[in-house]
Amino acid sequence: HQTHKSAPLTNLRTMKILVAVKRVVDYAVKIRVKPDKTGVDTQNVKMSMNPFCEIALEEALRIKEAGFAKEVVAVSIGPPQCVDTLRTGLAMGADRGIHVEANSSFLPLTIAKILKSLADVENPGLIFLGKQAIDDDCNQTGQMVAALLGWPQATFASKVVVLDKDKQFATVDREVDGGLETLSVDLPAVITTDLRLNQPRYATLPNIMKAKSKPIKKMTLEDLKVDIKSDIEIVEVTEPKKRKSGVIVSSVDELIDKLKNEAHASLWNYYRFSGFGVDGGPAAKKLALKLNLANANLSSRLWVTLSNIEVRQASVTIVSLIAIGGVIFVIRKIFGAYLAVYFTIVSPILYDIYNNGPEDRYFSPFWIELFKISLQLQIFRSYKAKIMQSMRMDE
């Protein structure tokens, strides 16, 4: 439970709520990158309100309908087409809109500066934003607005309760890895909304007609006296690399053939071109150094000698086991668990012993190494807290 202090509101029932709504490419549209790689092509593409902004607006409307606010103001920053996004917000129930005209897209800090200037003019008791926009996924604007204003903030809200009279604060539930975290923030405050906060309403035809008569105030960056200079430059925008789609195999023989040939090639590419590399690579060496330093500290405390882990070899061995696991699963389904173990572990080891010399054996060292790694990881798992403490002490 965390409480932040800020200047109290004079009257909660006359509170104004400011909601930022962003115009983005509709989530159902497959995006295309411009030929010059300067950004996403939005020509002749369906646009809509950012889904997280819809959730933020819906929550503001519910707070107003509960009697805790007098006015909901929707704000959008961007080209003239943003008026359509504002009209959608007005049709949902917002009282008026503000359009800050800008012909270029801005990074989160610039947007936060604009919203801060608007907050200074409008003096809202609450500012709602979606936790992120689906076009850039920055998840930064809400936090920056709160920092610029010096207001308390609650991010990733899954439940919001506003209390009135003398208790001028809001309680906000946040979904975190360990469960739910409840924050208490004094008003005015900034809240960013998560996906499960609510289900946004649909705009009805009467409200769509009413929205046409609701006011939308146009403002410019000069009106707000905002410095739009940015120290960050977007160098290039590219589409993600195309990945080979999965295939459905028709028989066990085909599955085994693909695991033997194609999976082996994939592992070799990972082994060769990833940060771990064929020679250990910088990523493997850095991780191995940190991990084995903690390993040494733990060994001295447990009075047990723990051998160093070769991170590159361990990672490739484990990934190999994942590929082999598919074969084991198929054999187990057909012949049972005992024969699966025999075919995949016992039989290859016996084959190694009787047909290959000590220098040429493959399966025996593989399973021995895998056993050592498994034992090492089990020890690490058992003493996870001590290991993490050791790693922090050595940084």
N, C-alpha and C positions, 0 to 999 in steps of 0.2 A: 504494500500500500504506500503510494508516494503522493505527497501533497506539495503543490507549487503555489507560491504567493504572487499575487498581482493586484492591481488596483480594482476594487469592487465596482460593480455596476450600480447606478443610482436606482434603477427600476427594471427588474427582470422582465416584467410584462410588456415593456416598450422596447425590448431588445430587438436588434436588427441582426439578421444572419446573412453573411456574405458567402456565396457558393461559387467556386471557380469551376467552369465547365469548358472542356476542350473539344475542338472539332478534330476528329481523327478519321483515318480510313476505316470503313466498317469492318468489324472483326471477321465477317464471312468472306471478305474479298481477298484474293491472292495478290499480294503486293508485287510490284515490279520496280526495279531500280532504274533510274534515268541512265541513258546511254553514256553520259559524261561522268557518271558515278558521283554526282554531287548530292544525291538524296533519293527519296522515293518518288516515283512518278504518280502524281495525283490527278492528272488530266483525265476527264471522263470516268472517274472512279467514284463509286458510291461512298459518301461521307456520312458520319453520324456522330452522336455525342459519345465521348469516351465512357465505357460501361461503369468504371469506378466513379466517374463524375455523376452519372445517373443515380448511383447509390447515395452519394453525398447529398445531392439535391433532394432525393426522397426522404432522407433522414431529417434534413432541415424543414421540409414541409410537415413532417409528422410532429416535430417539436412545436412548430407554429400552431398546428391544429390542436395540440394538447394545451395551448394557452400560455406557453412559455416564451413566445416571441410575437412581435407585431408585424414584422416584414421580412420577406425572403428576397434577396437581391442576387440575381445570376450575373456572373461576370465572364466574358470571353475575350481572349486576346488573339488577334490574328487578322486575316484578310476580310474583305466585305462579306464573304460567304459565311462567316461566323454568325451573322445575324440569323441564319436559318437554325443554327444550334441554339441560339438564345430563344428563338420563337418556340422551339421544342420545350425548352425549360419553362417558358411562360405558360405553355399549354399544359404542362404537368402541374402548375400551380404557383410558380414564382410570381411575385407582385410586379417586378420591373427588371429591366436588364441594363447592363452597361457593356458597351462594346469599345474596347481599346484597339484602335485601328493600327495594324502593323502588316506590312507586306512581306516580311521575312519571318522565319521561325527563330525562336530564341532558346537558349539553354536555360536550365532551371533557375539559375541565380538571377538572370534578367527578369524572368517571369515573377520570381519572388519579390524583386525590387518594385515591380509594377503593382503587385498585390499589396505590398506594404504601403505604397503611396495612396492606393485606393482606400485602404483601411484607415489611414490618417484622415481622409476626407469624409468617409462614410461613418466612421466610429462604430463598427459592429461589436456585438457581444460575443459572437462566435464566427469563426471562419471554417468552413468545411471544404475539403478537397478530397478527391480520390487519392488513394495511396500511391498510385502511379498511372501513367498513361500507357495504353497498349501499343503506341507507336514507338516510343523511345525507352520505356521501362526504367526510367531513371530513379523513381522513388526518392526524390530529393526536394521537390518544391515545397511541400508542407513544412518540412523541418527547417528549411531556409527562411520561410515566411515567419515562423515562430521566433527564430533567432534574430531576425532583423527587427521585429516588433518588441522583442523582449517578453513575449507571452509564454505561458506554459503550453505544452503540446501533449497530445495523446495520439499515437500513430496506430494504424492497423486496427481500427475500432471494429469489434464485432457486436457491441451493445453500447448504447449511450443513454444515460438517464440524467436529465437536467432537473435540479431542485430549485424551488423558488423561495420567496419571502427572505428570511435572513440567511438562508443557506444558498448563497449565490455561487454554486459550483456544480460541476458535472462529474459523474462517475462513468468511467469508460472501461469496458472489458476488452482485453487484447488476447488474441490467440498466440501463444508462444509454444516453443517446443515441449516444455514441461507441463502444459495445460493452459489455464486461463490466468491472466494477470489483471488485477483491478486497480485502476489509477483514479485518484481524485484530483481534479484540476480546478482551481479558482477561475472564474470568468473575469475578463475576456480570455479566450483560449483558441488554439488552433487544433482541429481534429481531422485526421485523415482516415478514410473509410476502407474497410476490407470487404471482401466479396460476400461474406455471409452476414453482413449487417442487416440487410433487408432485401425485399423484392420490389424494385421500382415499379410504380404504377404506369399504366398506359394512358396516354392523353385521349380523352373522349372528344367526340366531334364538337359538342358545345364549347368545351374548353379551348379547342383549337381555334374556333371562331372568336372567342373572347381574347385569345392571345394576340390577335391582329390589332386590337385596340390598346394593348398594354404598352407603356412607354419603354423605349430603348434609347438610352443616352449614349451618344457617340463622343469619345474622347481620343486624344492623340497623346503620343509619348511626350510631346512638348508641354501639353497641359499638366502632365504629372511630374515633369522635370526629372525624368529618369535617365540615368546614364546607361546606355545600352552597349557600351564597349565591352567586349569579352576578351579574356586572355586565352580562351580555348578556341581552336580552329578544327573543324571537322575535315580531315584530310581526304577521306574516301569512304564511300558507302558501297558495299558489294553484297551480292546475294550469297547465302550459305552454299557450301559445296553440296552438290547432289550426291545423295547416298543411294547405294544399290538397295532396291526393295527386297523384302524377305520372300522366300519361296516356300511352297508346300511340297514336301517330298512324298512320293507315292509308295515307297517301300523302305524297309530297314537297310537293304543293300545300298540304296541311293543315299540315305542319310549317312551311313558309314563312309561312303565314298566322298561325300562333300566335307564331312568332318576331317577326313584324312588329308584331302588335297586343299580345299578352299580355306578351311579353318587354319591349317598349317601356314598357308600363305599370309593370312591376315595377322597371325601371331608374329610371323617374321617381319612384316611391315611395321607392326607396333614396336617390335624389338629393335628395329633398325632406325626408324624415323621419329620415334617419340622422344620426349625429353630425357628418357632413360638411356637410349642409344645402345649400340653394340658394344661400346667400350665403357659402359657405365653411365656416360652422359652427365651433364652438370646437375640435372634434377636428382638423379640417383645418388650422386656423390654428396650433394648437400643434405639430402634426407638421411643417407646412411651415416654421415658424420654426426648429425643431431641425434638420431635414434640410438646409435651405438654409444654415444657419450652418456645418454640416459641409461643405457644398458649397463655400462660400467659402474655408474653410481648405484644402480639397483643391486648389482652383484655384490658390491662391498657391504651393503646394508643387510642383504639376505644371507651372506656367507655362502653364496652359491656362485660358481663360475658359469656365466651365461656367454656363450660364444657370440661373436659378431654376426649380424645378419647382412648378407649381400642383397641390397634392396632390389637391384635389377633382376638378379636371378630369382629372388622370391616372387616378384611380381609376375615374371613370365611363367614360373612354375604354377602359380595359382591360376593364371589365365588358362594355361594348358589344362589344368584340372577341370575348369569349367567346360572346356570343349569335350574332354573325355567323359565328363558327367553325363552328357547327352547319350553317349554310347552305353554307359552303365545303366542309365534309366531304361533304355529300349530293351537291353538284354534282360534286365530284372523283370520287366513287364512280361516278357515272353517265356523265360526259363526259370525265373525265381531268383531270390537274393543270393543263395549259396553259389549257384552257377555263375551269377553275375560277378561275384567276388573272384571266383576261380578263373573265369575267362579274362578279366581285366587286370587282375593283380597277380595271382598265384602263377597262372600259366605263363605270362610274359617273363616273370622272374626265373622260373624253371628253365624256360627256353634260353634265357641269357646264360644261366649257369652251365648248361650242357652243350651249348652250341657256340658260345663266344668266349674268347679269352678275357682276362681281367681288364685289358686295355680297351676292348671293343664293346663291353657291356653298356647297355643304354637303360633298360627298364629298372634294373636293380638300383643304380645310383639315383634315378628319378624318384622312385618311391621312398628311398632312404632320405633323400633331400627334402621331399615333401613332408615326411614324418618329422624331421628336425624342425622345419619351418612351422608346422602345425603346433609342435610342442612349445616352440619359442613364442608363438603368438598367443597360445593359451596362458603361458606364464605372464606375458605382457597384459593380457586381459584381466588376469587375477590381481595384478598389482598396478592397474591403470592409474589410480589416483597418485600413487607414489611416483610413477613414471612421469606424469604430467607435471608434478611438482619439481622433479629433477630437471626436466626440460626448461621450465620457467627459470629455475635458479641459474642455469648455465647460459641463458641468453644474455 
